[in-house]
């Protein structure tokens, strides 16, 4: 199972969807973890810490979500940010009420 940790917009969110500790735990359970470069910087976590925990650090969010089974984020990623994830991929994030708009399909 491939898990992706994406980078948040630091102008609105300083948290990150996973830490090196959670990466170690996911890997210990048999997951492959891919982290977008810079995903943890706003939280004071460098790419090297993720690599040290066993994650692969890739260039950007698109590379991180490519073929992901699960996408971990703090704020709900846009549909464009999820392009490339596996069909039916699970997105674990907060649906922030200030940015959520009801669509005609809901």
DAGIKA-V42996 format. One line per field, one symbol per residue. psi: psi as a letter, one per 30 degrees, with the letter a starting at -180 (. if undefined). burial: I if it has 9 or more other ideal C-beta (glycine too) atoms within 8 Angstrom, else O. A space follows every 50 residues. Layout:
psi: ???
burial: ???
This chain:
psi: kkkkjlkljfffkfllflleeeeeeeefgglkkkkkkgefefggjleeee effglkkleaeeeefkgkekkklekklleeffkflkkgkkkjlkjkfffk kklff.
burial: OIIIIIIIOOOOIOOIIIIIOOIIOIIOOOIOIIIIIOIIIIIOIOIOII IOIOIOIIOIIIIIIOOIIIIIIIIIIOOOIIOOIOOOIOIOIOOOOOOO OOOOOO
